Amino acid sequence: MTIPPRWRKLIADFGSIKGRLALVVAAMAIGLLTTIAITNAYAILTREISANYLGTNPASGILDIGEVDQALVARVRGMDNVAAAEPLSIVETRVRYADGRTGRALLFISPDPLAQSLNTLRVENQMASPPANAVHLERRALDLAGIGLGENLSIEIPGSGFMPVPIVGTVFDPSLAPSEQEQTVYAYLSQQTFVALGGRPALEMIKVLVADDPFDQTVVDQTLAGIAIALKAEGINVHLVQSPNAGLHPHEGQMRGILGLFLAFGVLAFLLSAVLVSVTVEGLMAQQIRQIAIMKTIGARTAQISTLYITGIAIIGAATLIVALPIGIALGRGLAGIIADLLNFDIVDNSTPPALFAAWLVTGLLIPVLFALRPIFRATGTTVVAALSDLGIGRGSGASGSLSRFVARLFGSSGQTLLALRGAFRRRGRTMMIVTLLALAGAMYMTARTVSNSYQASVDIAAAERGYDAEFRLTRPLDRSLLNAIAASDVQVVTAQPMRRAEAAPMRPDGVALVRTYPDGGHGSMTLYTLPGTHNLAQYQVLEGALPVERLDGQMVVNQGAWSLLGRPSIGETVSLSLDGMRFELPLAAVIRQYMTPALVFAADTDVAAMTGESDTNALRVVTTPLSPAEVEAVVDRVGQQIEGADGGISLVITGDLMDAAVSGHVNILIVLLLALGVLMAAVGFLGLTAAQGISVIERTREFGIIRAIGGQRRQIITNLLTESLVIASISLPIAILASIPLSTALNIIVGRVTFGMALPFTPDYAGIGQWIAVSLIGALLAGLPPAFNASRLSVRETLVQQ
């Protein structure tokens, strides 16, 4: 088959720049596969997280009543717009691991956990002949507990102490975060088993599924509030209504937001890499300008020539798609699997929606063509006379005076530097594109390091401000003086602070306390602590208002998390809270900053006692002498035994190490992904720099020939081109540093609000900045070496006859 002349020319033209084309295809493939991977992961994750969560038939809400029986459950089930109702209890308690440490546990108790119709559980592993009075663990809790099926786990049953309980199986509950992240063992047991182990016989809550419009938040809230009001009219006090976001997994909103951010950067990387097509085509057209004029002279039309090169670019786009598509799809599935594992749900179907394939095909083929149109039309639209007289020497080249002075300060003002500066800015648009790529890559890398550093700074601030080493939460209140005496009896306890702790919630005008809390008790819960004075809050930064001088009488203080849940009331505004269903109102005095802390409210012990009629304390915070984590655990055991000996009972002990471990895994994946995006964008940038320098060498071939003809050495050409690469990289560095500041600030806000309800403290990572400077300069040298050596190998004759 005979190939028409115009197609032979296209093949020859592209063959003459095959090295640069390979770089462009590689750079575009990186940008495109990044976009494909993130969009594919986004599509899979948003579909699967919803399917996992909704597949359990999640309850629309939970009514916390305190004591329920089957008759009450049946009455709720018969109310308007109620499709189903089931009883349960959620007990916060402790487990003791094999190494003696204690940890947090949540016990989910129902008549039969494996047969419930709401928030259903999928059995993953099950003993063939399970013993009596055994429990199932959530599948991720088995590793945290460090035990296997059939082994006993020591679980503290309120009122009965630690009991060895056999583990007979594991279940999958996608509504819960992984156990290792929350440092919490999730256990599921029947009401009969709980009673046999020494627990109280009555269940405390009712799960409710709304019949009509269960995904309409307004309808759900109205239905649950209506049930609470109706029960209150019957003399039944609903302490709290838990109404999570209708139909949404607890982490779905966070996941969508973070993936959307990554998608924006992925698309940006692809668009910037597509600019390389424009750069490469511009270089190609500069080489072919005279041949195009000859083609026009013998009868070729502008449209024919333009179509020829547009078709060639479309072929390049297709080649990029062939490379990027399978890799991007595989990476997207891998990313989806990592995030699904992080959020504790399964990827059942990892297929890609057909609409995405269509979008990728259109994007991969159309974007390169669009970016190539300008240089193609400019070259093919040139008149024959102008094309034949073109010498390939651009006008208006060089950098501005301020930029020249900046580079001169960096590299000196020698003739070599000035020559390199002129060469680097011969094509300003091309140079600025490469500078932009490198700057964005550096900004991404430095942002990832800054966010990681800021997160660690918040952990350090929290540890410094916390003011206690362990908090004991009691199942039964004890007298304040008794708790003080217990703490004082341990020589390693420096100070002790007995306090009253109560679950709190915003009180609506209709008297219903409704929160967006999920079954694990997090994501929207709020707690009130009583304090005799304000000295225990003095170490925290005040965000709004001012702390009372000595006591809190007649006022309340909240942290940033509680302030947000309460609707950010003004200082002095009266805030209405529900404490076990009773209204508690005080004006707001101040808002304080607390990292690594849930939503907390602080009020005077006298105010709470006046409302509840109880002055005993059910929480104790202790400060120990400087001890290792193991020694703190020993103090916790000794004090805990005395509290239990005084008939206090302990539901949970929170230590600083437990709090640190519970939040440390939440941002690691974010940091890793940010660094990966930075590396990908850096690869695109350095490939672009190599391609741009290669094009510059072609355009300046005669210039190099003249340098050689007047006695210039090969090493001078190499030095010149490498200096150009360093100039471009150096200009990108301050831009990268400046761009990383708003980007880091934005991500600090996003990550901080997700984890702590407020922005992370901006803490630059200067080591990361230094690392990027080194990577950028070394990468620029490596990127500049291939075109520099190619230019140095050109003979004088080859350069002077170049057309």
N, C-alpha and C positions, 0 to 999 in steps of 0.2 A: 504494500500500500504506500502510495506517494504522499508525503506530508506536504501540505501547501506551504509556500515560502514564508508567509507571515507567521505561521506556527513554528516553523524552523527557527525563525528569528527570535520568537519569544523563548523557545527552549535554549537557544544560544545565549540570549541576554541573561536569563535566570541562571544558566550554567556558569556565566562569568562571575556571578556573585554568590555561588552556592554556599560558601562559608558563612557569609553574612545572613543568607536566607536560613541556614540551619540555626543560627543564633536567634533570629527573629521567631522562627517556629518554636524553638525551645522556650523563649521568653513568653510568647503568647500561650503556649501550652501550659506553662506554670500558672499564668493568670487565669486561663480558662478552666483548668482543672480545679483551681482553688474555688472559683465560682460554682462549678458543677458540684464539687464536694459539699460545700456549705448549703447550697440550695437542695441538694439531694438529702442531706442530713436533716435539714429543716422540714422538708416534706414528710420524711419517714417518722421523725420524732413527734411532730405535732399530731400526726395520725395515730401513732402507736400509743402515745401517752394517754390520749383520750380514750382509745379502745381499751387499754389496760384498766384505767380507772372506772370508766362507765361499765365495763364488763363485770365489775363486782356489785352492780346495782347499789351505788352508794346512797346512803340516807341523805335526805335534804337537810336534816338538822338533828340536834340532840337536845332533849329537855332534861336538864339537871334538876332533879326534884329532891333527892336525898333518900327517899325510900319509896319503892314502887312494888306493886304486886300484880298478878295476872289480871285482876279485875280492873285496875287502873289502866293497864296496857290495853285491855279490850275497850274501855271507854274512849281512850284516845283514838284507837283504830276506827271507831264508829263515828268520829267527828267529820265535819264537812271538809272535803278536799284532801282527805288522808287516804292514801293507797295502802300503806302498811305501817305497822308499829311493832317494835320489839324491845324488850328490856335488856339492859346491860349495866355493867359497872366498869370503870377504868380506875385502877388503883396504882398510885405511884409508890414504889417501894424500892428495896435494895436486893442485890444478889451478892453472894460472896464467891469469888473465883477460887480456883484451886490453889493459887499462890497466896491466898489470904487477903487480897485486896477486895474492897467492896465497890460496887458500881450501881448505876441507876437501872431500874426496871419498870416497865409498865405492864400491868396484868389486865388483859381484856377478858372480862368474865361475862358469860351469858348462859342461858339454859343449855345450849349445845352449840359451841362455836362452829363446828363443821357442818351444821345443818341450818345455820341462820340464812335468811333470805335477803337481808340487807348487809352490805359490806361483806359479801361472800368471800370465803377463803379457798384457795386451791391447795390441796395437799400435794406436797412435793415428795416427801419421804415418809414412810410409815412403818413402824415395827409390825411384824406379822402377828405377834401375840402381846399386845400392850398390857402392862400391869395396871392395876387400879390406881386412882388418884394421881394421874400423870398429866403432863401438859405438853402442848406443842409450842415450838418457838418459830418466830418468823425466820425465814431461811437465812437471812444475813446475820441473825443473832447467834447462830450456832458457832461461827468462827470467833465472834467477840467473846462468847462464854468459854471458848477453848475446850469444848467437850463434844462427844459424839452421841449418836442415838443409843438409848438404853442406859446411859450414865445419869447420875444424879446431879442436879444443880441446886445449890443452897439458896433458897428464896426466902426472904423475910416476909412472913404473913403477919399483917398488923394484929397485934394482940396475942400472937403465939410465938414470935421470934423466928429465927432462921430454921427452915425445914428442908431436909433433903427431898427433892422432888424429881422423879424420873422423867426424862425427856423421851417421848415416844414418837415424835415425828416433827417435820417442818412444814410450814405453810407459806404461801406467797400472799403478801398483802401490799399491793402497789400504792396504797394511800400513805404509806410511811416512808420516811427517809431511811437510808441504810443504817443499820445498827451501829456500824463502826464510826459513821459520821456523827451521830447523836450520842455515841457512847451509852447506848441504852439497849437493854435486852427486852424484846417484845415477847410476851408469853400469852398464850390463849388457853383458857381452861374453863370447864363447865362450872356452873353454880354449885353443883353437888360436890365436885372436887374441892372447890374453894372452901366450902363449909367443912368438909372432912379434914382439911389441913388446918382448920382453926379460924377461918375467916368468918365475917358476919354473914348471916343467911340472906338478908334482904339486898336486892339490887337497887341501884340509885338513879338510873337514867332510863330514858325511853328514846330510841331512835325512831324517826318519823320520815316517811317518804310521801311527798306531796303528789297528789293524783294528777291534777291539771297543771300544765305549764311548769314542770319541775325544774326547767332550766331558766325560768324567768325569775330573777332575783327578787323583784318586787313582790311577785305572787308568793314566792317561798317565804319571804320575811313576813308578809301579812298573814299567811296561814299559820306559821309557827307562833307569831305573837298572839293571834286569835286563840290558839289552843292554850297558851299560857294565861291569857286573861280569863278564859272560860274556867280553867282549873282554879284560878285564884278566887273566882266567884263561888266555887264550891269549897273554899277553905284549904285548898292545896297550894302551897307556895312553890312556884317554879323559881329556883335560885338563879338559873342562868339558861339562856337559849343560845346554843351554838349553831350558827347558820353559816357554814363555809360558802365560799364562792360557788354558785350553783353550777354543777356539771364540770367544774374545773379541778384538775389535779392540784395539790398544794403548791407544786413548783412549776406549774405550766406557764404562768405569767412571766416568772423570772427566766425560764428557759427560752421563751419566745423573744424576750427583750434582748438577751445576750446573743442568741443566734442571729437576730436581726442586725445587731451591731457588727458581728463577724461578717454577715452577708454584705453589708455596705462596704467593708474594707476589701472583701474578695472581689466585688464588682469593680471597685476603684482600681485594684491591682490589674484586673483584666483590661480595663479601659486604657490605663497608662501603658500597659504592654502593647496594646493595639496601636498606640502612637508610634511604636517602633516600625510598624508597617509603613506609615507615612514617611518616616525618616529613611527607611531603606529604599522605598520607591523614589523618593526625592534624589537619593544618590544614584540610583539606576537611571533615572531620567536625565540627570546631569551628564552621565556617560553617553547616553544615546541621543542627545539633543540634535547633533549634526546628522545622525543617521535618520532621525525622524524628518528632518528637513529634506533629505534626499528622497525619502519615501513620498513625501508630499509633492516633490518636484516631478516624480514619475507617475503621479496620479492618485496616490492614496489619500483618502478623505480623513479628516480629523476624527470623525465618529468611528471609522474602522480602526484607526490606531488606538483610540481610547478604549474601544471594546476589547481589543487584543490584550491590553495590559490589565484591564479590569477582570477579564476572564482568568488571567494568570494569578491575580491576587485572590480570586475566589478559590482557585485550586490550592493556593497556600492555606487559605482558611479551612478548606476541607482536610488538608493534611494535618493541620493543627487539631481539628476535631478528632481525627482518627487516633492521634496520639493521646489527647486529653480525655476523651470520653470514657474509655474503660478504666483509666487510672482514677479519674475524678469520681466515677460511680463507686469504685471500690473504696476510695478514701472516705467518701460520704457515708457509706455503710459502716465503715470502721468507726468514724466519728460518732455516728448515731449509736453504735453499740457501746462506746465509751460513756457517752452522756446518759444513755439508758441505764447503764450499770451504776453511774454516779447517783441517779435519781431513783433507783430501785424499781425499774419496770422492764418488761421483756419486749424485744423486737420479734413479733410473730411474723410479720410480713415486711420484708425489706425491699419490696419491689418499688420501682420508680414510677410515679404517675406519668401517663402518656403525654400529658400537657407539658411536662418538664422537658421531655425529649424534643418536642417541637420547639420550645423556647431556646434550648441549647443549640439546635441546628440553625435556627434563624440568627441567633446571636453570633455563633461561631463563623457563619458565612457572611453575614451582613456587616458586622462591625469592622472587620479588616477592609472590606470594600469601601465603606464610608470614609474611613480614615485615609485611604489611598486616593480618593477622588481628587483632592486638591492638587497634589503634585502631578498627577496624571494629566488633568485638564490644563494645568499651567504649562506643562511641557508640550503637550500636543496642540495647545492653542497658540504657541509661539509662531510668529511669521517665519517664512523660509529665510529671509534676509537676516533677521535677528538670530535665528538658530545657527546659521552658517558662520556668523561672526562671534558666536559665544566662545569665550576662552576659559569658562569655568571659574572665573574669579569673581567672588561676591563683592558687592559694594556695601558700604556702611558697616563693615565688619569691625570687630574690636569691642572692648567692653567700655562701660561708662567710666568717667574719672573717679568716682567714689569707689567703684568696684576695683579699678586698677590699683588704687591706693591700698584697699583692703588686702588684695593678693600680694602686693609688694611688701606689706608688713609681714605676711606669712612666709614668703619665699625670698624676699629681697628684691631689689630693683635692677638686677643684672639684665643684660641684653637677652640672655637665655630665658629669663622669666617673662620679659615683655613679649618675646617671640611666642612663647607658649601661651601667654594670655591672649594674644591676637589669634592664634590658631584655635584655641578653645572656644572663642566667641565669634568665629567666622560665620557660623550659623547659630544665631542667638536662640531662635526657637527650639532648635534641636538640643542645644546645650541645656536650656532651661527645663526641657522635658526630662533629661537624664538627671539633672539636679533635683527635680521634683520627685522622681522615683526613689533616688537615694535618700532624700530627706524624709519621705514618708516611711521608708523601711526603717531608718534610724529612729524616727518618732515612735513607730510601733514597738521597736525593741526597748527603747528607753521607757516607754509607757508601761510595758509589762514589768520591767524591773522596778519602776516607781510604785506601781500598784502593789506589787509584792512587798516592797519596803514599807509602804504606807500601812499595809495590813499588819505587818509585824510590829510597826510602831503603835498601832491601836492595841495590839495584844500587850505590849509592854506598858502602855498607859493604863490599861485596865488592871494589870497586875500591881502597878504602883499605887493606884487609887483605891483598889478594892478594900483595903483596910482589914481584911480577915483572911485566915487560912482555911477555915472550914465552917460550913453552916449546917447545923443539925435541924431537921424538920421533924417535929414530934407528931405522933398520932393522937396524943392526949395532952392537953395543956398542963403545965406545972407552975407552981408558985415561982415568982421571979427570984426571991432570995434562995430558994432551993437550987435553982439552976446556977446561980452565982457560986454557991457553996460547992456544987459538983465540979464546976470548972476550976475553982481555986484549989481543989484538992490535988490537981495534977501539976507537978512542978514545972512542966514544960509549957503550960498555958500561961501566957503573959497577961492577957486581958480577956474578958468575956462580956458579951452583950446579949442578954435575954430580950426578946421582942415578940410581939404578936404578929402572925402572918395570916392573911386572909385573901382568898381569891376575889378579885374585884372586876367590875365591868361597868361600862357607861350605862346609866339609867335613862331610859327614854321617858318622854312625858306621860306615856300611858302606863308607866310603872314596870315595863318589861326590860330586862337586861339582856341585850342581844349583841353577840360578838361573832366575828368571822373565824372562830377557832375550829381547827380540824380535830379529829378524834385523838390525836397524840397529845393534845393539850397545848400545842405550840401554835405559831402562826396567828397571833391575835390575842393571846391570853394576857392578863394583867393581874398584878399582885400588889397588895397593900401591906406595908410594914409599919409598925408603930415604933416611935422613937421617943425617949424622954426629953431629948434636946436636939439641937442642930449641929453639935460638934462632930457627929459622925458623918455629916454631909459636907463639912468644910473643905475636904480635899478635892471635891469635884468642881469642875468649871461651871459657872452659872451662865446659861444661855439667854435666859429671859428673867426679868424681875430681880429680886434680891432675897437672900436667905434671912429669915428672922434672926435676931441677935442671939437669943439663948434657947427659947422653946418654940414649938410649933403650934401651941394652943390656938385653936380657932382658925388655922390655916393649913394648907397642904402644899407639898412640894412633889413634883413629878419629874421623871426623866424624859428624854426626848422620845422614847418609844411610846410611853403612856400619853404624852402630850399629843402625838400624832393620832393615836387611837381615840382620844377624846375630842378630836376635831380642832386641835390647836387653839384652845380658849385663851382669851386675853388675861393678862395679869390683873388680879382683883376680881375676875369673873367667878361666880359661884359654880362649882362643878358638882354634878350629881352622879354619885356612884351607887352601885348595888353591892352590898356585902351579904352574901347568902340570902339574897332576895330582899334585904332591908335597905331603905334609902339612906345614904350618907352624903351630906352636903357640906362643903366648906369652900371658901374662896381660895383661888390659886395664888400662892405667894411667889413661887420661882420654878424655873425649869432648869434642870442640871444635865450635864453630859455624862453618860455612862457607857463606855464601850463594853462589848461582850456581855451585855446584860439585857434581859427581857424588859418588857414594859413594867415599871415600878411606880408606886405611889407611896409617899411617906406622910404620915399624920401623927399627931400627938397621941400617946397611949391613953391619956385622960379623955380625949374626944371619942376615941373608939370604944373605950370602956363605958362611957356615958350612953352610947347608942346600943351596944350589944349587951351591956350588963355584966360583962366578964372582964376581969383584969389579969387573969393568968396568962402566961406566955407559952407559945408553942413553937418557938424557934430560938436557936442559940448560935451566935457567931463567936468564934474564938480566934485569938491571935496567939501563935506559938512562938517560942524562941526559934532562931534560924535553924531549920531542919531540912533534911532531904525528903523527897516524896514518900519514901518508905517509912521514915520516922514520923511524918505527919499522919500517915495511915495508922501507925501504932497509937498515937495520941487519940485519934478518932475512935479506935477500938476501945481504949480505956474509958474515955468519957462516955461513949455510947453505952457501954456495959453499966455504968453507974446510972445513966438516965433510964435505961430499961429496968434496972433494979429498983428505981424510984417509981415504977409503974408509969413511966412516961411514954415509952414506945417510940420508935424512930421509923419514919416513912422513907427518909432519904437523907444522905449526907453529901453535900456539894463541896468539893475542894477546888482550888485554883487549877490544879492539873487536869481535873475532870472537865472544867469549863474550857480550858485551852484545847484539850483534845476534841471536844465536841464541835468546835468551830473550825479547826485547822484544815479539815478536808474540803471545806465548802468552796474555796477560791483557787485551789491548786489547778484544777482543770482549766479555769479561766486564764491563769498565768501561762500555762503550757500552750494553750491555743493562741494567745497573743504573741508569744515568742515564735511559734511556728509561722504565723502570718508575717511577722517581721522578717524571718529567714527567707520566706518565699518572695516577699517584695524586694528584699536585698538581692536575691538571685536574679530577679527580673531587672533590677537596676544595673547590676554589674554586667549582665548579658547585653543590656541596652548600651552601656558605656563601651563595651567591646565593639558592638555593631556600629555605633556612631563614630568611633575612632577609625574603624575600617573604612567607612564611607568618606571620612575626612581625608584619609590617605589617598583614596582614589581621586577625590576632587583636587588635591594638592600635589598630584604626581609631578607636574612640571616644576612646582616650587621646590620640591625635594631635589629634582634634577639640577636646577640652577645652583642650589646649595652645594651639591656634590661637584658641579662643574667649577665652582670658584674655590674649591679646596676643602669643603666641609667633609667631616669624617662620619662614618656610619654611627659611631657612638653618639655623635652630636644629634643626629636625627632621632635615635632611640631615646636619648635624654630629653629632647624636646617633646616628644609624644608622651613619654611617661610623666613629664612635668605637667602637660596638659591634663592628663587623667587626675593627677594630684590636685590641680587647681579646681577642677570640677568637683571632686570629692570634698575638698576643703570648703568650697562655697556652700555645699549641701549641709555641712555640719552645724553651723549656727541656725540654719533654717530648721533642721531636725530637732535641735534642742528647744527652740522656741515653739515649734508645733507640738512637741511632746507635753508642754505645760498645760494647754487647754484640754488636750486629749486625756492626759493623766487625771486632771481635775474632774472631767466628766465621768471617767470610769471609777474614780474614787467615790463619787457621789452614787453611782449605780451600785457598785459592790457594797459600799457602806450602808446604803439604805436597805439592801437585801439582807444583810447580816446583822446590822446594829441599829437600823432606823435612822442613820445619819451618815454624812460623808466621812470617809476615812481622812485622817490628818495628812495633808500633802507633805510627803517625805521623799525628796529626790534621792535616787541611788547614784551617787557620784561614781562609784565603781562601774556601774552599768554605762554611764556616759563615757568614761575612759575606755571601756571595752569597745563601745561602738566606734569611737574615734580611731582606735587601733584597727578594728576590722575594716572600717571604711577606707583608710589610707592603704592598708595592705591589699584590700580587694581592688582598689583603683589601680595599684601597680600591676597586679596580676591580670586585670582586665585590659590594661593598656599594652601588655607585653606582646600578644600576637600581632596586632596591627603595627606596632613599633618595629618588630623584627621583619615583618613583610616590607615595610617602607625602606628599611636599611638595606635590604637585599636587592632593591631595584638598581639597575645600572644606569649610568648617565644617558646612554643611547635609548634605553627603554622609556625613560621618563620624558625625554625631549621629543620623541615621536608620538607620544600619547595623544590621541584625538579626543 
